[in-house]
Amino acid sequence: MILRFVAALVLLYTFGFVAFSVTLPAPAKEVETDAVIVLTGGPGRIARGLEVVGEGQARELFVSGVDPEVKPGEFAAQFDVSARTMDCCVTLGYLAVDTRSNAGEVAQWMEEKEFTSARLVTTDWHMARAYSEVAGVLPPETSLIRDAVPSHPDLQTLFLEYNKLLASEISQGLPV
């Protein structure tokens, strides 16, 4: 009886991992939102966020999880952002150190700005957990669009992220 239960859990876990691995999200279609939220940590994320703002699909860009040593001028120089765009449309968030704290930082910024819609930009393999964490702290009426940056993750990256996703989902369901 116990062996069957363990076998069922292993099968469920394996099928879940396969489903997670083969259904990575794609970039979002053209849609306008109040803001674009970028979680640092992977190539192409910030460039995608700047592209969205540049195309007028979002009014402002919030970059969560920026290293405290990075100054706005350095950021602008590295990503070729004009001073005008930095002044009007880009906010750097320095408080987050992981996906869960990204979510808190994003929620605080969205509330301060009184925004009700955003596009979440992160790497495709990170999107499920990032979306779950961010959507979990935003008001239910907030519209959050997934905009995944395509990548070619290896098996180790997928395995680690799937396990982090499971742990995140379990911890979100626990009472505080």
RAJO-V889286 format. One record per run of one state. SS is the DSSP state (H for helix, E for strand, C for the rest). FROM is the first residue (numbers start at 1). LEN is the number of residues. If there is no record, write none. Layout:
# RAJO-V889286
ss=SS from=FROM len=LEN
ss=SS from=FROM len=LEN
This chain:
# RAJO-V889286
ss=C from=1 len=1
ss=H from=2 len=21
ss=C from=23 len=10
ss=E from=33 len=7
ss=C from=40 len=5
ss=H from=45 len=10
ss=C from=55 len=3
ss=E from=58 len=7
ss=C from=65 len=7
ss=H from=72 len=8
ss=C from=80 len=3
ss=H from=83 len=7
ss=E from=90 len=4
ss=C from=94 len=5
ss=H from=99 len=15
ss=C from=114 len=3
ss=E from=117 len=7
ss=H from=124 len=14
ss=C from=138 len=5
ss=E from=143 len=7
ss=C from=150 len=5
ss=H from=155 len=19
ss=C from=174 len=3
